[in-house]
């Protein structure tokens, strides 16, 4: 078997599912990849095993007897919030995916998993994120100790923490794109495009920095879209398109109720980046300046990079043709002021495209 990622020898995974065949297949597959795996047949036994064994990652079903996956998620989130928990469930409702993610799940995969590489990719990404969070927590503790012991300059410490926090935000945004192998450097490019456009529009440095770190979360809600729709190589049916459009609502729901300004800005982008200047967009059909400025800027950056990138359903277009398409959309799709900023920044945008080209 060709392995895309080799775990540490001590990496332990707990599988909680009432279906014996699912537990057996997941355990065999994960053990083939070098993980140490335990399993449990219901949520109550799963929590008992979690407390006794202290796994590095938990995979849990939602619908189980005795105790369901939502209760397992709530318990683990309350007592060990940094533990990665992946939901692998046969329930296909968007509401279940949103509830699971808001209850603490790090990802949501639908049964049956036809391509097990999707599972191993999800596991490796979750463990990578967990290691980064552990590093950040250890760094913060060490930094606090240094401040007490050496009276470290407070401003330097806060700047360091801020940079680490922004890096975490960017890595979390990448979780929404890991299922699509064709996205490559899309997040990096389009966030740099958005920052360049904002600068050329004369917006202040704080806004320009904020949009750099919030733009990557525009498609966070795609984490709740079924793989057969998200990765479909051909045109979507009307029903599939409606399902795909819910990614704006899912992303906003994941980011809502935050007291952190940068996440509130990210929520506005996630919710409104598919609105159009002529009110023909979704999800609310807003138009003109009803659409938040951040979302208007990200819309141009995102569409430009999507046109210039290869996708399962289309080839990449020449970059100068993409430029002409954006410029022709001034009256209908895009804010004319944002398009003017894009036009002024186009030289810089071409450099970004060439530097981070897939």
NUTOR-248672 format. One record per residue (C-alpha): residue in three letters; z, x, y. Coordinates in steps of 0.05 Angstrom, whole numbers, padded with zeros to 5 digits, always signed. Layout:
<pts>
ALAZXY/...
</pts>
This chain:
<pts>
UNK+00000+00000+00000/UNK-00018+00025+00069/UNK+00042+00021+00115/UNK+00034+00011+00189/UNK+00105+00031+00203/UNK+00158+00065+00160/UNK+00230+00042+00170/UNK+00292+00085+00170/UNK+00323+00089+00101/UNK+00385+00051+00124/UNK+00348-00008+00155/UNK+00377-00072+00124/UNK+00346-00141+00128/UNK+00379-00207+00109/UNK+00333-00265+00088/UNK+00363-00336+00092/UNK+00319-00391+00061/UNK+00333-00448+00012/UNK+00265-00437-00022/UNK+00274-00387-00079/UNK+00200-00370-00081/UNK+00199-00354-00006/UNK+00262-00310-00013/UNK+00232-00274-00073/UNK+00165-00261-00040/UNK+00194-00238+00026/UNK+00245-00193-00008/UNK+00192-00161-00053/UNK+00144-00150+00006/UNK+00197-00120+00052/UNK+00225-00075-00003/UNK+00155-00049-00014/UNK+00157-00026+00058/UNK+00222+00012+00046/UNK+00273-00038+00074/UNK+00338-00055+00039/UNK+00340-00131+00031/UNK+00394-00182+00014/UNK+00382-00257+00012/UNK+00420-00323+00016/UNK+00400-00394-00003/UNK+00432-00431+00056/UNK+00460-00419+00125/UNK+00533-00418+00104/UNK+00522-00366+00051/UNK+00476-00329+00099/UNK+00531-00323+00152/UNK+00580-00300+00099/UNK+00531-00245+00078/UNK+00517-00227+00151/UNK+00591-00216+00165/UNK+00602-00176+00101/UNK+00538-00134+00101/UNK+00522-00126+00176/UNK+00446-00125+00170/UNK+00400-00095+00223/UNK+00355-00157+00224/UNK+00359-00229+00199/UNK+00301-00274+00177/UNK+00320-00347+00175/UNK+00289-00415+00159/UNK+00305-00475+00204/UNK+00309-00533+00155/UNK+00361-00518+00101/UNK+00417-00558+00067/UNK+00491-00547+00081/UNK+00477-00508+00146/UNK+00409-00504+00181/UNK+00378-00446+00217/UNK+00396-00471+00287/UNK+00470-00465+00270/UNK+00458-00396+00241/UNK+00423-00376+00306/UNK+00479-00404+00349/UNK+00533-00367+00310/UNK+00497-00300+00310/UNK+00477-00307+00383/UNK+00549-00321+00402/UNK+00580-00264+00362/UNK+00524-00211+00359/UNK+00472-00227+00412/UNK+00436-00160+00404/UNK+00420-00172+00331/UNK+00346-00188+00321/UNK+00335-00256+00287/UNK+00265-00278+00266/UNK+00252-00351+00249/UNK+00202-00363+00192/UNK+00196-00438+00185/UNK+00149-00491+00158/UNK+00164-00537+00217/UNK+00105-00537+00264/UNK+00131-00572+00325/UNK+00128-00536+00391/UNK+00196-00564+00407/UNK+00226-00528+00346/UNK+00195-00462+00368/UNK+00222-00470+00439/UNK+00291-00491+00415/UNK+00294-00433+00366/UNK+00273-00382+00419/UNK+00323-00410+00469/UNK+00377-00410+00416/UNK+00369-00335+00408/UNK+00310-00324+00360/UNK+00269-00262+00377/UNK+00205-00290+00347/UNK+00178-00352+00311/UNK+00130-00347+00252/UNK+00102-00407+00216/UNK+00100-00417+00140/UNK+00060-00403+00101/UNK+00049-00332+00126/UNK-00022-00320+00104/UNK-00025-00249+00130/UNK+00040-00212+00113/UNK+00021-00157+00161/UNK+00039-00206+00217/UNK+00109-00208+00188/UNK+00116-00133+00182/UNK+00090-00125+00253/UNK+00141-00176+00278/UNK+00197-00140+00241/UNK+00178-00071+00267/UNK+00172-00095+00339/UNK+00239-00131+00335/UNK+00273-00068+00308/UNK+00240-00026+00362/UNK+00266-00073+00416/UNK+00336-00073+00384/UNK+00338+00003+00385/UNK+00317+00003+00457/UNK+00371-00047+00476/UNK+00423-00005+00438/UNK+00399+00056+00476/UNK+00405+00019+00542/UNK+00475-00005+00526/UNK+00497+00065+00505/UNK+00466+00093+00568/UNK+00502+00043+00612/UNK+00569+00060+00580/UNK+00557+00135+00586/UNK+00535+00125+00659/UNK+00598+00086+00675/UNK+00640+00141+00644/UNK+00604+00194+00685/UNK+00617+00154+00749/UNK+00691+00152+00735/UNK+00696+00224+00714/UNK+00650+00258+00764/UNK+00645+00206+00821/UNK+00570+00203+00810/UNK+00531+00179+00869/UNK+00531+00102+00864/UNK+00461+00092+00891/UNK+00430+00140+00841/UNK+00466+00104+00784/UNK+00443+00035+00806/UNK+00372+00059+00814/UNK+00373+00087+00743/UNK+00401+00021+00715/UNK+00348-00018+00753/UNK+00291+00024+00724/UNK+00318+00014+00654/UNK+00324-00061+00665/UNK+00252-00065+00689/UNK+00229-00026+00628/UNK+00265-00076+00584/UNK+00229-00133+00620/UNK+00162-00101+00608/UNK+00177-00090+00534/UNK+00199-00162+00526/UNK+00134-00185+00557/UNK+00095-00146+00505/UNK+00128-00189+00451/UNK+00081-00245+00470/UNK+00020-00202+00457/UNK+00036-00165+00393/UNK+00001-00217+00348/UNK-00065-00204+00383/UNK-00090-00135+00366/UNK-00146-00141+00418/UNK-00101-00144+00480/UNK-00089-00069+00483/UNK-00070-00047+00553/UNK-00082-00116+00582/UNK-00011-00124+00608/UNK-00010-00057+00642/UNK-00079-00066+00674/UNK-00069-00136+00700/UNK+00000-00122+00729/UNK-00028-00061+00765/UNK-00086-00103+00790/UNK-00037-00155+00816/UNK+00003-00102+00853/UNK-00060-00073+00883/UNK-00083-00141+00907/UNK-00014-00157+00937/UNK-00014-00090+00975/UNK-00084-00103+01003/UNK-00061-00172+01026/UNK-00008-00138+01069/UNK+00051-00165+01029/UNK+00117-00127+01035/UNK+00136-00071+00987/UNK+00190-00113+00953/UNK+00140-00168+00935/UNK+00090-00116+00910/UNK+00141-00083+00865/UNK+00167-00149+00839/UNK+00097-00175+00820/UNK+00084-00110+00782/UNK+00143-00126+00735/UNK+00136-00202+00733/UNK+00061-00207+00721/UNK+00066-00181+00649/UNK+00108-00242+00631/UNK+00052-00291+00649/UNK+00035-00306+00576/UNK+00105-00302+00547/UNK+00098-00373+00521/UNK+00043-00353+00473/UNK+00099-00330+00427/UNK+00106-00405+00410/UNK+00032-00418+00396/UNK+00011-00421+00322/UNK-00028-00360+00298/UNK-00087-00402+00273/UNK-00099-00425+00345/UNK-00079-00361+00382/UNK-00123-00316+00339/UNK-00181-00365+00327/UNK-00247-00327+00333/UNK-00288-00388+00355/UNK-00282-00443+00407/UNK-00220-00486+00405/UNK-00223-00560+00391/UNK-00197-00607+00446/UNK-00131-00615+00407/UNK-00125-00539+00397/UNK-00139-00528+00471/UNK-00083-00576+00491/UNK-00036-00539+00444/UNK-00057-00472+00474/UNK-00044-00498+00544/UNK+00029-00511+00527/UNK+00041-00436+00530/UNK+00053-00445+00605/UNK+00109-00495+00592/UNK+00139-00454+00535/UNK+00141-00391+00578/UNK+00173-00428+00636/UNK+00225-00459+00590/UNK+00243-00391+00561/UNK+00253-00362+00631/UNK+00287-00421+00665/UNK+00361-00427+00686/UNK+00366-00354+00706/UNK+00405-00330+00766/UNK+00363-00267+00768/UNK+00309-00270+00822/UNK+00258-00228+00784/UNK+00262-00275+00724/UNK+00255-00336+00769/UNK+00192-00306+00799/UNK+00167-00292+00728/UNK+00180-00365+00710/UNK+00135-00388+00768/UNK+00080-00342+00744/UNK+00086-00364+00671/UNK+00083-00437+00691/UNK+00029-00437+00744/UNK-00020-00380+00731/UNK-00072-00428+00702/UNK-00071-00474+00763/UNK-00134-00474+00806/UNK-00146-00475+00881/UNK-00186-00540+00872/UNK-00129-00574+00833/UNK-00169-00574+00768/UNK-00121-00528+00731/UNK-00059-00541+00688/UNK-00004-00558+00673/UNK+00009-00598+00738/UNK-00058-00598+00773/UNK-00030-00564+00835/UNK-00078-00541+00889/UNK-00083-00494+00949/UNK-00015-00469+00974/UNK+00023-00516+00927/UNK+00012-00461+00876/UNK+00063-00404+00885/UNK+00032-00342+00915/UNK+00053-00299+00856/UNK+00015-00344+00809/UNK-00047-00345+00853/UNK-00050-00269+00853/UNK-00037-00263+00777/UNK-00091-00315+00764/UNK-00144-00271+00795/UNK-00118-00207+00761/UNK-00112-00242+00693/UNK-00181-00274+00694/UNK-00214-00210+00717/UNK-00184-00170+00660/UNK-00198-00224+00609/UNK-00271-00223+00629/UNK-00274-00147+00624/UNK-00239-00145+00556/UNK-00262-00158+00485/UNK-00230-00219+00452/UNK-00239-00249+00382/UNK-00284-00302+00412/UNK-00326-00259+00461/UNK-00349-00188+00478/UNK-00327-00151+00541/UNK-00370-00163+00602/UNK-00392-00106+00649/UNK-00339-00094+00701/UNK-00386-00105+00761/UNK-00408-00171+00732/UNK-00334-00190+00726/UNK-00326-00172+00799/UNK-00384-00218+00819/UNK-00355-00275+00778/UNK-00288-00269+00814/UNK-00322-00266+00881/UNK-00362-00329+00866/UNK-00299-00368+00848/UNK-00270-00367+00918/UNK-00283-00439+00936/UNK-00261-00471+00870/UNK-00216-00431+00824/UNK-00181-00380+00869/UNK-00145-00373+00935/UNK-00196-00344+00983/UNK-00144-00298+01014/UNK-00127-00270+00944/UNK-00201-00260+00930/UNK-00207-00222+00996/UNK-00149-00178+00974/UNK-00183-00168+00907/UNK-00248-00148+00942/UNK-00212-00098+00987/UNK-00175-00069+00927/UNK-00236-00067+00880/UNK-00244+00009+00884/UNK-00171+00018+00862/UNK-00180-00036+00809/UNK-00239+00000+00779/UNK-00197+00064+00775/UNK-00142+00026+00739/UNK-00192-00004+00691/UNK-00221+00064+00674/UNK-00153+00097+00667/UNK-00125+00044+00619/UNK-00189+00022+00586/UNK-00181+00001+00512/
</pts>
